[in-house]
Amino acid sequence: MSIKENLQIINDRIKSASIKCGRNESAVKLMAVSKFHPVDEILEACKNNQFLFGENRVQEAGEKFPQIYKQFPDTDLHIIGSLQTNKVKNAVKICSCIQSVDRFDLIKEIEKQCNKIDKVINILFELHTGEESKSGFTNDEQIIECLEYLIQNKVTTVNPIGFMTMAPFTDDEKLIRKSFISCRDTKDKIQKQFPEYKLDTLSMGMSGDFEIAIQEGSTLVRVGTAIFGERNYNK
Ligand SMILES: *Cc1c(COP(=O)(O)O)cnc(C)c1O
């Protein structure tokens, strides 16, 4: 199957899953996760009206996306993989959003690097909701500490817009659902405490579980394999 056909199929599945659970057919955005896939495949997705992408590694994204931006200036890239502090400098240059904010120190570094280039970056707090994912915040207090820091210091270059999680890799639908529900509950709770921010992005769901994520309130699904095929990690 071609990238074009895959995009059509995934977009149709997102729409029908949304309608089925009573949500608007455009309530859920599709992110194409292009890690380990080459520039020509990303361009192929752009040609078929897919402009939102996710990459895990800053270096790889930095090599590929300048070429994409040249041909499709409206392309939007988010960093979704765990981020070392020393990679933040390059990350903020190439993306509009860092979805994998999993510790307080990272916020300070993002602020520092954004100030240098006078750029606003959106962030999502990554939540650890499934046993198999290693990264992510494990308690609300740490997230509250981050938000209080941003407010008290009047930070305008780091803009929190919601939450991201990865469900455990399992066939047990109950466990997957539990992970998404836990992310949504955290969002609802923290949003109530911080009305000054609009924390309405819920980045949940991948190739194997995005329909469950949509049922549980996802507003952004991150789909790689079902669009581009299997990743070749040896390249
Ligand atoms: C790789 C990756 C995805 C996409 O996974 P697929 O199963 O290929 O759809 C989504 N989110 C994150 C954080 C990833 O690292």
The ligand as an SDF file (V2000), in Angstrom:
LIG
                    3D

 15 15  0  0  0  0  0  0  0  0999 V2000
    7.3700    5.7630   17.3270 C   0  0  0  0  0  0  0  0  0  0  0  0
    6.3760    6.4990   18.1280 C   0  0  0  0  0  0  0  0  0  0  0  0
    5.0380    6.5800   17.7140 C   0  0  0  0  0  0  0  0  0  0  0  0
    4.4850    5.8690   16.4870 C   0  0  0  0  0  0  0  0  0  0  0  0
    4.4030    4.4980   16.6960 O   0  0  0  0  0  0  0  0  0  0  0  0
    3.7100    3.5290   15.6290 P   0  0  0  0  0  0  0  0  0  0  0  0
    3.3960    2.3130   16.4260 O   0  0  0  0  0  0  0  0  0  0  0  0
    4.7070    3.2830   14.5560 O   0  0  0  0  0  0  0  0  0  0  0  0
    2.4840    4.1980   15.1260 O   0  0  0  0  0  0  0  0  0  0  0  0
    4.1830    7.3540   18.4830 C   0  0  0  0  0  0  0  0  0  0  0  0
    4.5930    7.9950   19.6040 N   0  0  0  0  0  0  0  0  0  0  0  0
    5.8710    7.9300   20.0280 C   0  0  0  0  0  0  0  0  0  0  0  0
    6.2570    8.6760   21.2650 C   0  0  0  0  0  0  0  0  0  0  0  0
    6.7980    7.1690   19.3160 C   0  0  0  0  0  0  0  0  0  0  0  0
    8.0500    7.1010   19.7780 O   0  0  0  0  0  0  0  0  0  0  0  0
  1  2  1  0
  2  3  1  0
  2 14  2  0
  3  4  1  0
  3 10  2  0
  4  5  1  0
  5  6  1  0
  6  7  2  0
  6  8  1  0
  6  9  1  0
 10 11  1  0
 11 12  2  0
 12 13  1  0
 12 14  1  0
 14 15  1  0
M  END
$$$$
